[in-house]
Amino acid sequence: MNSATMNGSTEVQSLIDELIAAWNAHDVDRVIALYDGDYEGQDVGEAQRHRGRDSVRRSICGYFHAFPDICLQVESVKLCRNEAVLIWSALGTHRGMFMKIPPTGREVCIHGISVLTIEAGLLRRGLQFWDVAGFLRTINLLPEL
């Protein structure tokens, strides 16, 4: 798809659908293929910004290692030209090191929002905001307030 056709909401929605399907298949290469080589992004759970496909790959592999049964569910998608806002939840079991926290074996449900920009048919920019405090409460590292 070129940038002219990606301005349509159908094409953007198709890219989002493929992204979620690839995540839920735990197919790292399929996910990475949806990212621009010059991708820039931020995930609130990570100290370093994402720059390029290699940093995205490391992040995705970290999530799949920590939550080997992770499953994303999109609750809402708002499209505007070449941008998408996703409201989502991620379900999984904490079975690997995550944020320097050893595995707890606890099932978690994390809620988040992603703001994505698509250019030339690929993900070019992204911001991932998710409920870190809720995650920490679920694994008993943060008390109920």
TORSEKE-983625 format. One record per residue: residue in one letter; z, x, y of N, C-alpha, C in turn; residue number from 1. Coordinates in steps of 0.1 Angstrom, whole numbers, plus 2048, in hexadecimal, padded with zeros to 3 digits. Last residue first. Layout:
N
<gugu->A	n.w->Z	n.u->X	n.v->Y	ca.w->Z	ca.u->X	ca.v->Y	c.w->Z	c.u->X	c.v->Y	doti->NUM>
...
***
This chain:
145
<gugu->L	n.w->9D5	n.u->7D0	n.v->80F	ca.w->9DA	ca.u->7CF	ca.v->81D	c.w->9E0	c.u->7C2	c.v->820	doti->145>
<gugu->E	n.w->9D9	n.u->7E0	n.v->7F1	ca.w->9D5	ca.u->7D4	ca.v->7F8	c.w->9DC	c.u->7D4	c.v->805	doti->144>
<gugu->P	n.w->9D4	n.u->804	n.v->7F1	ca.w->9DC	ca.u->7F8	ca.v->7EF	c.w->9D6	c.u->7EC	c.v->7F6	doti->143>
<gugu->L	n.w->9BE	n.u->818	n.v->7DF	ca.w->9C1	ca.u->812	ca.v->7ED	c.w->9C9	c.u->806	c.v->7EA	doti->142>
<gugu->L	n.w->9B9	n.u->81D	n.v->7C6	ca.w->9BC	ca.u->829	ca.v->7CE	c.w->9BF	c.u->825	c.v->7DD	doti->141>
<gugu->N	n.w->9B1	n.u->80A	n.v->7B2	ca.w->9C0	ca.u->80D	ca.v->7B5	c.w->9C2	c.u->819	c.v->7BD	doti->140>
<gugu->I	n.w->998	n.u->803	n.v->7B0	ca.w->99C	ca.u->80D	ca.v->7A7	c.w->9AA	c.u->812	c.v->7AA	doti->139>
<gugu->T	n.w->997	n.u->7EF	n.v->7C4	ca.w->994	ca.u->7EB	ca.v->7B6	c.w->998	c.u->7F6	c.v->7AC	doti->138>
<gugu->R	n.w->99B	n.u->7FE	n.v->7DB	ca.w->9A5	ca.u->7F5	ca.v->7D7	c.w->9A3	c.u->7F1	c.v->7C8	doti->137>
<gugu->L	n.w->983	n.u->80D	n.v->7DD	ca.w->98F	ca.u->814	ca.v->7DB	c.w->99B	c.u->80B	c.v->7D6	doti->136>
<gugu->F	n.w->971	n.u->7F7	n.v->7E1	ca.w->970	ca.u->7FF	ca.v->7D5	c.w->97D	c.u->806	c.v->7D2	doti->135>
<gugu->G	n.w->97A	n.u->7EF	n.v->7FA	ca.w->97B	ca.u->7E6	ca.v->7EF	c.w->97A	c.u->7ED	c.v->7E2	doti->134>
<gugu->A	n.w->974	n.u->805	n.v->809	ca.w->982	ca.u->802	ca.v->808	c.w->984	c.u->7F8	c.v->7FC	doti->133>
<gugu->V	n.w->958	n.u->805	n.v->808	ca.w->95F	ca.u->810	ca.v->802	c.w->96E	c.u->80C	c.v->800	doti->132>
<gugu->D	n.w->940	n.u->7F0	n.v->808	ca.w->94F	ca.u->7EE	ca.v->80A	c.w->956	c.u->7F9	c.v->802	doti->131>
<gugu->W	n.w->924	n.u->7FF	n.v->819	ca.w->92A	ca.u->7F8	ca.v->80E	c.w->93A	c.u->7F9	c.v->80F	doti->130>
<gugu->F	n.w->905	n.u->805	n.v->826	ca.w->913	ca.u->802	ca.v->82A	c.w->919	c.u->7FA	c.v->81E	doti->129>
<gugu->Q	n.w->8EB	n.u->81A	n.v->82A	ca.w->8F2	ca.u->812	ca.v->81F	c.w->901	c.u->811	c.v->824	doti->128>
<gugu->L	n.w->8CC	n.u->81C	n.v->839	ca.w->8DB	ca.u->81D	ca.v->83B	c.w->8E1	c.u->814	c.v->831	doti->127>
<gugu->G	n.w->8AD	n.u->82E	n.v->839	ca.w->8B6	ca.u->824	ca.v->833	c.w->8C5	c.u->827	c.v->837	doti->126>
<gugu->R	n.w->88A	n.u->833	n.v->83C	ca.w->897	ca.u->834	ca.v->841	c.w->8A0	c.u->82A	c.v->83A	doti->125>
<gugu->R	n.w->874	n.u->830	n.v->82A	ca.w->874	ca.u->83B	ca.v->834	c.w->882	c.u->83E	c.v->839	doti->124>
<gugu->L	n.w->866	n.u->825	n.v->80D	ca.w->872	ca.u->825	ca.v->815	c.w->873	c.u->831	c.v->81D	doti->123>
<gugu->L	n.w->843	n.u->81E	n.v->810	ca.w->84E	ca.u->825	ca.v->80A	c.w->85A	c.u->823	c.v->813	doti->122>
<gugu->G	n.w->82C	n.u->814	n.v->81E	ca.w->82F	ca.u->80F	ca.v->810	c.w->83B	c.u->816	c.v->809	doti->121>
<gugu->A	n.w->82D	n.u->81F	n.v->837	ca.w->822	ca.u->823	ca.v->82E	c.w->825	c.u->81F	c.v->81F	doti->120>
<gugu->E	n.w->84F	n.u->818	n.v->839	ca.w->843	ca.u->81D	ca.v->840	c.w->839	c.u->822	c.v->835	doti->119>
<gugu->I	n.w->86C	n.u->805	n.v->83C	ca.w->860	ca.u->808	ca.v->834	c.w->855	c.u->80D	c.v->83C	doti->118>
<gugu->T	n.w->88E	n.u->807	n.v->83F	ca.w->881	ca.u->807	ca.v->846	c.w->877	c.u->80C	c.v->83D	doti->117>
<gugu->L	n.w->8AC	n.u->7F5	n.v->838	ca.w->8A1	ca.u->7FD	ca.v->833	c.w->895	c.u->7FC	c.v->83C	doti->116>
<gugu->V	n.w->8CD	n.u->7F1	n.v->834	ca.w->8C2	ca.u->7EF	ca.v->83E	c.w->8B7	c.u->7F9	c.v->83B	doti->115>
<gugu->S	n.w->8E3	n.u->7E1	n.v->81E	ca.w->8D9	ca.u->7EC	ca.v->820	c.w->8CF	c.u->7E8	c.v->82B	doti->114>
<gugu->I	n.w->904	n.u->7DA	n.v->817	ca.w->8F8	ca.u->7D7	ca.v->81F	c.w->8F0	c.u->7E3	c.v->820	doti->113>
<gugu->G	n.w->91A	n.u->7D0	n.v->7FC	ca.w->915	ca.u->7D9	ca.v->806	c.w->909	c.u->7D3	c.v->80D	doti->112>
<gugu->H	n.w->935	n.u->7D1	n.v->7E5	ca.w->92C	ca.u->7C9	ca.v->7EE	c.w->927	c.u->7D2	c.v->7F9	doti->111>
<gugu->I	n.w->93D	n.u->7D7	n.v->7C3	ca.w->93C	ca.u->7DD	ca.v->7D1	c.w->932	c.u->7D5	c.v->7D9	doti->110>
<gugu->C	n.w->951	n.u->7D4	n.v->7AA	ca.w->947	ca.u->7CC	ca.v->7B1	c.w->947	c.u->7D0	c.v->7C0	doti->109>
<gugu->V	n.w->95B	n.u->7E5	n.v->78D	ca.w->95B	ca.u->7E3	ca.v->79B	c.w->94F	c.u->7DA	c.v->79F	doti->108>
<gugu->E	n.w->970	n.u->7EC	n.v->772	ca.w->964	ca.u->7E5	ca.v->777	c.w->965	c.u->7E3	c.v->786	doti->107>
<gugu->R	n.w->97E	n.u->80C	n.v->76B	ca.w->97F	ca.u->7FF	ca.v->771	c.w->972	c.u->7F9	c.v->774	doti->106>
<gugu->G	n.w->97E	n.u->826	n.v->763	ca.w->97B	ca.u->81C	ca.v->759	c.w->97C	c.u->80E	c.v->75E	doti->105>
<gugu->T	n.w->982	n.u->83B	n.v->774	ca.w->98D	ca.u->832	ca.v->772	c.w->98B	c.u->828	c.v->766	doti->104>
<gugu->P	n.w->978	n.u->85D	n.v->77A	ca.w->975	ca.u->84F	ca.v->774	c.w->982	c.u->848	c.v->771	doti->103>
<gugu->P	n.w->984	n.u->86D	n.v->798	ca.w->981	ca.u->86D	ca.v->789	c.w->97F	c.u->85E	c.v->785	doti->102>
<gugu->I	n.w->974	n.u->871	n.v->7B6	ca.w->97E	ca.u->869	ca.v->7AF	c.w->97B	c.u->869	c.v->7A0	doti->101>
<gugu->K	n.w->961	n.u->87B	n.v->7C6	ca.w->96B	ca.u->884	ca.v->7C2	c.w->977	c.u->87D	c.v->7BB	doti->100>
<gugu->M	n.w->94F	n.u->866	n.v->7C6	ca.w->956	ca.u->869	ca.v->7D3	c.w->962	c.u->872	c.v->7D0	doti->99>
<gugu->F	n.w->952	n.u->865	n.v->7A4	ca.w->94C	ca.u->85F	ca.v->7B0	c.w->955	c.u->861	c.v->7BC	doti->98>
<gugu->M	n.w->94E	n.u->86C	n.v->782	ca.w->953	ca.u->870	ca.v->78F	c.w->94B	c.u->86A	c.v->79A	doti->97>
<gugu->G	n.w->94B	n.u->84E	n.v->76E	ca.w->948	ca.u->85C	ca.v->771	c.w->94D	c.u->85F	c.v->77F	doti->96>
<gugu->R	n.w->94F	n.u->833	n.v->76B	ca.w->950	ca.u->83B	ca.v->75F	c.w->94D	c.u->84A	c.v->761	doti->95>
<gugu->H	n.w->955	n.u->815	n.v->776	ca.w->957	ca.u->823	ca.v->77B	c.w->95A	c.u->82C	c.v->770	doti->94>
<gugu->T	n.w->93C	n.u->7FE	n.v->771	ca.w->948	ca.u->803	ca.v->76C	c.w->949	c.u->812	c.v->770	doti->93>
<gugu->G	n.w->92E	n.u->7E5	n.v->787	ca.w->92D	ca.u->7F0	ca.v->77E	c.w->93B	c.u->7F4	c.v->77A	doti->92>
<gugu->L	n.w->919	n.u->7D5	n.v->79F	ca.w->923	ca.u->7D4	ca.v->795	c.w->922	c.u->7DF	c.v->78B	doti->91>
<gugu->A	n.w->913	n.u->7D1	n.v->7C1	ca.w->911	ca.u->7DA	ca.v->7B5	c.w->91D	c.u->7D8	c.v->7AC	doti->90>
<gugu->S	n.w->903	n.u->7BB	n.v->7D7	ca.w->90F	ca.u->7BF	ca.v->7D0	c.w->90B	c.u->7C8	c.v->7C4	doti->89>
<gugu->W	n.w->8F4	n.u->7B7	n.v->7F8	ca.w->8F4	ca.u->7B9	ca.v->7E9	c.w->902	c.u->7BB	c.v->7E4	doti->88>
<gugu->I	n.w->8DD	n.u->7B1	n.v->80F	ca.w->8EB	ca.u->7AF	ca.v->80D	c.w->8EC	c.u->7AF	c.v->7FD	doti->87>
<gugu->L	n.w->8C5	n.u->7C3	n.v->821	ca.w->8C9	ca.u->7BE	ca.v->814	c.w->8D8	c.u->7BC	c.v->814	doti->86>
<gugu->V	n.w->8AC	n.u->7C2	n.v->837	ca.w->8BA	ca.u->7C3	ca.v->836	c.w->8BE	c.u->7BC	c.v->829	doti->85>
<gugu->A	n.w->88E	n.u->7D4	n.v->83F	ca.w->895	ca.u->7CB	ca.v->836	c.w->8A4	c.u->7CD	c.v->837	doti->84>
<gugu->E	n.w->870	n.u->7D9	n.v->852	ca.w->87F	ca.u->7DB	ca.v->850	c.w->884	c.u->7D0	c.v->847	doti->83>
<gugu->N	n.w->857	n.u->7D4	n.v->85C	ca.w->859	ca.u->7DE	ca.v->852	c.w->867	c.u->7E2	c.v->84F	doti->82>
<gugu->R	n.w->85D	n.u->7B4	n.v->864	ca.w->852	ca.u->7BD	ca.v->864	c.w->855	c.u->7C8	c.v->859	doti->81>
<gugu->C	n.w->87A	n.u->7AC	n.v->855	ca.w->874	ca.u->7AB	ca.v->863	c.w->86A	c.u->7B7	c.v->864	doti->80>
<gugu->L	n.w->88D	n.u->79A	n.v->83E	ca.w->882	ca.u->7A3	ca.v->841	c.w->87D	c.u->7A1	c.v->84F	doti->79>
<gugu->K	n.w->8AA	n.u->799	n.v->82C	ca.w->8A4	ca.u->795	ca.v->838	c.w->899	c.u->79F	c.v->83C	doti->78>
<gugu->V	n.w->8B8	n.u->78E	n.v->80E	ca.w->8AF	ca.u->798	ca.v->814	c.w->8AA	c.u->791	c.v->821	doti->77>
<gugu->S	n.w->8D5	n.u->78B	n.v->7FA	ca.w->8CD	ca.u->786	ca.v->805	c.w->8C4	c.u->791	c.v->80A	doti->76>
<gugu->E	n.w->8DF	n.u->795	n.v->7E3	ca.w->8E4	ca.u->788	ca.v->7E7	c.w->8DB	c.u->782	c.v->7F2	doti->75>
<gugu->V	n.w->8D6	n.u->7A8	n.v->7C8	ca.w->8D3	ca.u->7A5	ca.v->7D6	c.w->8D7	c.u->797	c.v->7D9	doti->74>
<gugu->Q	n.w->8E8	n.u->7BC	n.v->7B3	ca.w->8E4	ca.u->7AE	ca.v->7B5	c.w->8E2	c.u->7AC	c.v->7C4	doti->73>
<gugu->L	n.w->8E6	n.u->7D8	n.v->79D	ca.w->8E6	ca.u->7D3	ca.v->7AB	c.w->8E1	c.u->7C4	c.v->7AB	doti->72>
<gugu->C	n.w->8FB	n.u->7E7	n.v->787	ca.w->8F1	ca.u->7DD	ca.v->788	c.w->8F2	c.u->7D7	c.v->796	doti->71>
<gugu->I	n.w->906	n.u->802	n.v->773	ca.w->905	ca.u->7FC	ca.v->780	c.w->8F9	c.u->7F2	c.v->780	doti->70>
<gugu->D	n.w->90F	n.u->810	n.v->75D	ca.w->90B	ca.u->802	ca.v->75B	c.w->908	c.u->7FB	c.v->768	doti->69>
<gugu->P	n.w->918	n.u->828	n.v->766	ca.w->90D	ca.u->828	ca.v->75D	c.w->907	c.u->81A	c.v->75A	doti->68>
<gugu->F	n.w->924	n.u->834	n.v->780	ca.w->924	ca.u->826	ca.v->77C	c.w->917	c.u->824	c.v->773	doti->67>
<gugu->A	n.w->921	n.u->84F	n.v->783	ca.w->92E	ca.u->849	ca.v->785	c.w->92F	c.u->83B	c.v->780	doti->66>
<gugu->H	n.w->905	n.u->852	n.v->77E	ca.w->90F	ca.u->85A	ca.v->776	c.w->91D	c.u->853	c.v->777	doti->65>
<gugu->F	n.w->8FA	n.u->843	n.v->791	ca.w->8F7	ca.u->83F	ca.v->783	c.w->901	c.u->846	c.v->77A	doti->64>
<gugu->Y	n.w->903	n.u->850	n.v->7A8	ca.w->907	ca.u->842	ca.v->7A6	c.w->905	c.u->83F	c.v->797	doti->63>
<gugu->G	n.w->8F6	n.u->869	n.v->7A4	ca.w->905	ca.u->868	ca.v->7A6	c.w->90A	c.u->85A	c.v->7A3	doti->62>
<gugu->C	n.w->8DB	n.u->862	n.v->7A5	ca.w->8E1	ca.u->867	ca.v->799	c.w->8F0	c.u->866	c.v->799	doti->61>
<gugu->I	n.w->8DA	n.u->85A	n.v->7C0	ca.w->8D8	ca.u->850	ca.v->7B6	c.w->8DE	c.u->855	c.v->7A9	doti->60>
<gugu->S	n.w->8DF	n.u->874	n.v->7CC	ca.w->8E8	ca.u->868	ca.v->7CF	c.w->8E7	c.u->85E	c.v->7C4	doti->59>
<gugu->R	n.w->8CA	n.u->883	n.v->7C3	ca.w->8D7	ca.u->887	ca.v->7C0	c.w->8E1	c.u->87C	c.v->7C2	doti->58>
<gugu->R	n.w->8B4	n.u->874	n.v->7CE	ca.w->8B5	ca.u->876	ca.v->7C0	c.w->8C4	c.u->879	c.v->7BC	doti->57>
<gugu->V	n.w->8B8	n.u->878	n.v->7EA	ca.w->8B9	ca.u->86B	ca.v->7E4	c.w->8BB	c.u->86B	c.v->7D5	doti->56>
<gugu->S	n.w->8B3	n.u->893	n.v->7EB	ca.w->8C1	ca.u->88F	ca.v->7EE	c.w->8C3	c.u->880	c.v->7E9	doti->55>
<gugu->D	n.w->898	n.u->893	n.v->7E3	ca.w->8A2	ca.u->89A	ca.v->7DB	c.w->8B0	c.u->896	c.v->7DE	doti->54>
<gugu->R	n.w->88A	n.u->885	n.v->7F8	ca.w->88C	ca.u->87F	ca.v->7EA	c.w->897	c.u->886	c.v->7E2	doti->53>
<gugu->G	n.w->899	n.u->887	n.v->819	ca.w->88F	ca.u->88A	ca.v->80E	c.w->893	c.u->884	c.v->801	doti->52>
<gugu->R	n.w->8B9	n.u->887	n.v->820	ca.w->8AD	ca.u->88C	ca.v->826	c.w->8A3	c.u->890	c.v->81A	doti->51>
<gugu->H	n.w->8D7	n.u->876	n.v->826	ca.w->8CC	ca.u->878	ca.v->81D	c.w->8BF	c.u->87C	c.v->825	doti->50>
<gugu->R	n.w->8F4	n.u->885	n.v->833	ca.w->8E9	ca.u->87C	ca.v->834	c.w->8DF	c.u->880	c.v->82A	doti->49>
<gugu->Q	n.w->914	n.u->88A	n.v->822	ca.w->907	ca.u->88F	ca.v->827	c.w->8FD	c.u->884	c.v->828	doti->48>
<gugu->A	n.w->929	n.u->87A	n.v->818	ca.w->92B	ca.u->882	ca.v->825	c.w->91D	c.u->886	c.v->82B	doti->47>
<gugu->E	n.w->927	n.u->859	n.v->80D	ca.w->923	ca.u->867	ca.v->80B	c.w->924	c.u->86E	c.v->819	doti->46>
<gugu->G	n.w->92B	n.u->83E	n.v->811	ca.w->933	ca.u->844	ca.v->807	c.w->930	c.u->853	c.v->805	doti->45>
<gugu->V	n.w->917	n.u->835	n.v->822	ca.w->925	ca.u->837	ca.v->827	c.w->92E	c.u->83E	c.v->81D	doti->44>
<gugu->D	n.w->8F9	n.u->846	n.v->824	ca.w->902	ca.u->83E	ca.v->81B	c.w->910	c.u->840	c.v->81F	doti->43>
<gugu->Q	n.w->8DB	n.u->849	n.v->835	ca.w->8EA	ca.u->84B	ca.v->835	c.w->8F0	c.u->841	c.v->82B	doti->42>
<gugu->G	n.w->8BB	n.u->85A	n.v->837	ca.w->8C4	ca.u->84F	ca.v->835	c.w->8D3	c.u->853	c.v->835	doti->41>
<gugu->E	n.w->899	n.u->860	n.v->837	ca.w->8A5	ca.u->863	ca.v->83D	c.w->8AF	c.u->858	c.v->83B	doti->40>
<gugu->Y	n.w->87C	n.u->86D	n.v->826	ca.w->886	ca.u->863	ca.v->827	c.w->893	c.u->869	c.v->82E	doti->39>
<gugu->D	n.w->865	n.u->87B	n.v->822	ca.w->86D	ca.u->87F	ca.v->82E	c.w->878	c.u->874	c.v->830	doti->38>
<gugu->G	n.w->859	n.u->870	n.v->80B	ca.w->85E	ca.u->87E	ca.v->80A	c.w->867	c.u->882	c.v->816	doti->37>
<gugu->D	n.w->864	n.u->84E	n.v->806	ca.w->85C	ca.u->858	ca.v->80D	c.w->862	c.u->866	c.v->80C	doti->36>
<gugu->Y	n.w->86B	n.u->83E	n.v->7E7	ca.w->870	ca.u->845	ca.v->7F4	c.w->866	c.u->84E	c.v->7F9	doti->35>
<gugu->L	n.w->863	n.u->835	n.v->7CF	ca.w->862	ca.u->82C	ca.v->7DA	c.w->867	c.u->832	c.v->7E8	doti->34>
<gugu->A	n.w->868	n.u->849	n.v->7BD	ca.w->85A	ca.u->847	ca.v->7C1	c.w->859	c.u->83D	c.v->7CC	doti->33>
<gugu->I	n.w->883	n.u->845	n.v->7B8	ca.w->87F	ca.u->850	ca.v->7C1	c.w->871	c.u->84E	c.v->7C5	doti->32>
<gugu->V	n.w->882	n.u->831	n.v->7A4	ca.w->889	ca.u->82E	ca.v->7B1	c.w->883	c.u->838	c.v->7BB	doti->31>
<gugu->R	n.w->875	n.u->83E	n.v->78F	ca.w->86F	ca.u->832	ca.v->795	c.w->875	c.u->82F	c.v->7A3	doti->30>
<gugu->D	n.w->888	n.u->852	n.v->78A	ca.w->87A	ca.u->856	ca.v->78F	c.w->873	c.u->84A	c.v->795	doti->29>
<gugu->V	n.w->89E	n.u->843	n.v->781	ca.w->89F	ca.u->84B	ca.v->78D	c.w->891	c.u->84E	c.v->792	doti->28>
<gugu->D	n.w->8A5	n.u->826	n.v->775	ca.w->899	ca.u->82F	ca.v->774	c.w->898	c.u->837	c.v->781	doti->27>
<gugu->H	n.w->8B6	n.u->811	n.v->770	ca.w->8BB	ca.u->81F	ca.v->770	c.w->8B0	c.u->829	c.v->76F	doti->26>
<gugu->A	n.w->8AE	n.u->7F8	n.v->773	ca.w->8A9	ca.u->7FE	ca.v->767	c.w->8AF	c.u->80D	c.v->766	doti->25>
<gugu->N	n.w->8B9	n.u->7F3	n.v->78C	ca.w->8BF	ca.u->7ED	ca.v->781	c.w->8BA	c.u->7F2	c.v->773	doti->24>
<gugu->W	n.w->8A7	n.u->803	n.v->79B	ca.w->8B5	ca.u->806	ca.v->79B	c.w->8BC	c.u->800	c.v->78E	doti->23>
<gugu->A	n.w->88F	n.u->7F5	n.v->796	ca.w->890	ca.u->803	ca.v->792	c.w->89F	c.u->807	c.v->791	doti->22>
<gugu->A	n.w->896	n.u->7DC	n.v->7A2	ca.w->892	ca.u->7DC	ca.v->794	c.w->894	c.u->7EB	c.v->78F	doti->21>
<gugu->I	n.w->899	n.u->7E4	n.v->7BD	ca.w->8A5	ca.u->7DE	ca.v->7B5	c.w->8A2	c.u->7DF	c.v->7A6	doti->20>
<gugu->L	n.w->87F	n.u->7ED	n.v->7C3	ca.w->88B	ca.u->7F6	ca.v->7C4	c.w->896	c.u->7F1	c.v->7BC	doti->19>
<gugu->E	n.w->870	n.u->7D6	n.v->7BF	ca.w->86E	ca.u->7E1	ca.v->7B6	c.w->879	c.u->7EB	c.v->7B7	doti->18>
<gugu->D	n.w->87A	n.u->7C6	n.v->7D4	ca.w->87B	ca.u->7C2	ca.v->7C6	c.w->879	c.u->7CD	c.v->7BC	doti->17>
<gugu->I	n.w->871	n.u->7D6	n.v->7E9	ca.w->880	ca.u->7D4	ca.v->7E7	c.w->882	c.u->7CF	c.v->7D9	doti->16>
<gugu->L	n.w->856	n.u->7D3	n.v->7E6	ca.w->85C	ca.u->7E1	ca.v->7E6	c.w->86B	c.u->7DF	c.v->7E3	doti->15>
<gugu->S	n.w->853	n.u->7B8	n.v->7EA	ca.w->84F	ca.u->7BE	ca.v->7DE	c.w->855	c.u->7CB	c.v->7DC	doti->14>
<gugu->Q	n.w->85B	n.u->7B5	n.v->805	ca.w->863	ca.u->7AF	ca.v->7FB	c.w->860	c.u->7B5	c.v->7ED	doti->13>
<gugu->V	n.w->845	n.u->7C2	n.v->811	ca.w->853	ca.u->7C8	ca.v->812	c.w->85C	c.u->7C2	c.v->807	doti->12>
<gugu->E	n.w->831	n.u->7B1	n.v->80A	ca.w->831	ca.u->7BF	ca.v->805	c.w->83E	c.u->7C5	c.v->806	doti->11>
<gugu->T	n.w->839	n.u->799	n.v->817	ca.w->837	ca.u->799	ca.v->809	c.w->837	c.u->7A7	c.v->803	doti->10>
<gugu->S	n.w->83A	n.u->79F	n.v->832	ca.w->847	ca.u->79E	ca.v->82B	c.w->845	c.u->79E	c.v->81C	doti->9>
<gugu->G	n.w->824	n.u->7B9	n.v->83E	ca.w->826	ca.u->7AC	ca.v->839	c.w->833	c.u->7AB	c.v->831	doti->8>
<gugu->N	n.w->822	n.u->7D3	n.v->843	ca.w->828	ca.u->7CB	ca.v->84D	c.w->82B	c.u->7BD	c.v->849	doti->7>
<gugu->M	n.w->814	n.u->7E0	n.v->82F	ca.w->823	ca.u->7DF	ca.v->82D	c.w->829	c.u->7D7	c.v->838	doti->6>
<gugu->T	n.w->7FA	n.u->7E1	n.v->837	ca.w->7FE	ca.u->7D6	ca.v->82E	c.w->80D	c.u->7D5	c.v->82D	doti->5>
<gugu->A	n.w->7FC	n.u->7F8	n.v->848	ca.w->7F8	ca.u->7EB	ca.v->84E	c.w->7FB	c.u->7DF	c.v->845	doti->4>
<gugu->S	n.w->804	n.u->80D	n.v->838	ca.w->80E	ca.u->807	ca.v->842	c.w->809	c.u->7FA	c.v->848	doti->3>
<gugu->N	n.w->7F9	n.u->805	n.v->816	ca.w->7F9	ca.u->80D	ca.v->823	c.w->802	c.u->806	c.v->82D	doti->2>
<gugu->M	n.w->800	n.u->808	n.v->7F4	ca.w->800	ca.u->800	ca.v->800	c.w->800	c.u->809	c.v->80C	doti->1>
***
